[in-house]
């Protein structure tokens, strides 16, 4: 209950002392948890800092009826690590070739144009809440965590809406 009262003080009063005590207790544990799960020390440190910043900014989302403070913090840590690793593993663009490229086949061009029109229409028919998230994720190149930070929506809601939207788009594109 000690940590719950700290979270409440952070949520309600932006209590820096309560945050400092939570930070002192959990930051080293989060870093150790991340290192034991395979993260290198610098990644673990960066992630732990990010987790503690999220704790400060998202204290209003903590619900003691759903999880303990430790569970909530370590869930954030696990998700942050996944986001950082995904960002690091994005493939690098291939080397640009020099010189003129071969003209694409007209049939391929027409097929691509038709598929683009179908996809555009399908995107327009998505519910606004799903379309906005698809646009942020795929056209804005944001991670789910970045979208959550930008919109204030819970990460699970974002993932569910994107998954549902992609299912609808796959169905239309078949």
N, C-alpha and C positions, 0 to 999 in steps of 0.2 A: 504493500500500500504506500510505502515511502515514495517510490518512483511515480506512482499514479498522482500523488499530491504534487510532486514536482511538475508533472506534465500539466496538471490543472493550473498551477501557478504560472507556467510558461504560456499556456493558452489564454488565460484570463488577464494576466497582468504583465505579460512579457518580462517575467522575472529573470533577470540575468544571473542572479546567484543560483537559482534552481537549475538554470541551464548549465552553468559552470559545474555544478555538482554532477549532473547527468553526464556532461561531457567528460569529466575526469573519470567517472566510473565506466562509461560505455565505450568511449573512443578507443582505448587500448584493446578492449575485448573485441570490438568490431574488427580492428586491424588484425588481431591474432586469428580471428575466425576466417577472415579473408585469406590470410597467408596459409592457414591450414587447408583451405579449399583450393590452393594452387596459385593464388595471386602473388606476384613478386612484391617486395616491400614497398616500392614506390607506388605501384597501382593500389595496394592495400591502404597506404597512407592517404592517397588522393580520394579513394572511395570512402574511407572513414570520415574524412573532412566533409565530403559531399553529403554523407548520411546525416551527420550532425547538423549541417546547415538545413537539410530537409526537415529534421526534427524541429528546429526552431520555426521554420516557415510553415510547416504543416501540422503544428501542434493541435490546431482546431479539428483535424481529421481523426485524431486519436480517440478511440472508443474503448474504455476499459471493460465494457461488457463483451467485446469481441476478442480482445487479446491483451496479454500482459504488455507492459512497456518493453520488456526485453524482446518478446516475440515480434512486436511491431517494429522495433529498431532493427533486429536482425533480418526481418523480411525486407525492409527497405535496403539494407546492405546487400542482400543477395540480388535483389532486382537491379541495384546500381551497378554491381559488378557485371552482371549479364549485359546491361546496356553499354558499359564501357568496353567490354570485350567485343561486342558486336560492332561497335564503332571502329575499334582498332582492326578488325578483321575484314573490313570492307575492301574489296579488291581495288587495286590501283588501276587507273585507266591504262589501256594498252598504249604502247608507243604510237605516236601519230605517224602515218606513212606519208612520204613526200611524193608529190607528183599527182597527176590526175588519176582518179579512180574510175573503174569501169562503170558505164552507165547501168543502172539497175534495169532489170527486165520490166517491161510495161505491165505485164500481168501481176508481178509482185507489187508494183506501185499501186495499181488499182485495188488489189486485195488489202493492202495496208490502209489505203484511204477509206475503204468500206468498213474495215474493222475499227478504224479510228472514229468514224461516224457512229457506229453501233455503240462503241464504248462511251463516247460523249453523251449519247442519248441515255444510255444506262446510268451513267453518273448523274445526269440531270434528274432522273427519276428516283434516285435514292432519297431517303429522308434527310433533311438538312443536317441533323445531328451526325449522321453517318458520312455524308458527303464531305462535310467540313474536315472530319478527322482523316478521311482518305486523302484529301487534298494536302493537308499538313504533313501526313506521313510520306506520301509518294511524290508530290510536286514540291512541297516545302522541305523535303528531306530531313524531317525531324524524327527523333526517336520517340518511342511511346512515353518515356519519362519526360522528355522535353515538351511534348504535347500536354502531358498532365500538368507540368509546371505552368505552361502558358494559359491553359483553359481552366485550371482549378478542379478538373474532374478527377475522380479516383482512377488509378492506373488500370484496375480491373474493368471499369466501365469503358475506358478507351479501347482496351484490347477486345472486349466483347463486341463493341460497335464496329470496329474495323473488321473483325472476323465475319460478322453478319453481312457487312457491306461487300466484302470480297466474295462471299458465297453467292450473293445476289448477282454480282458482276460475272462470276464464273458461269452461272446458270444462263445468263443472257448471251454470253460469248460462245457457248457450245454450238 
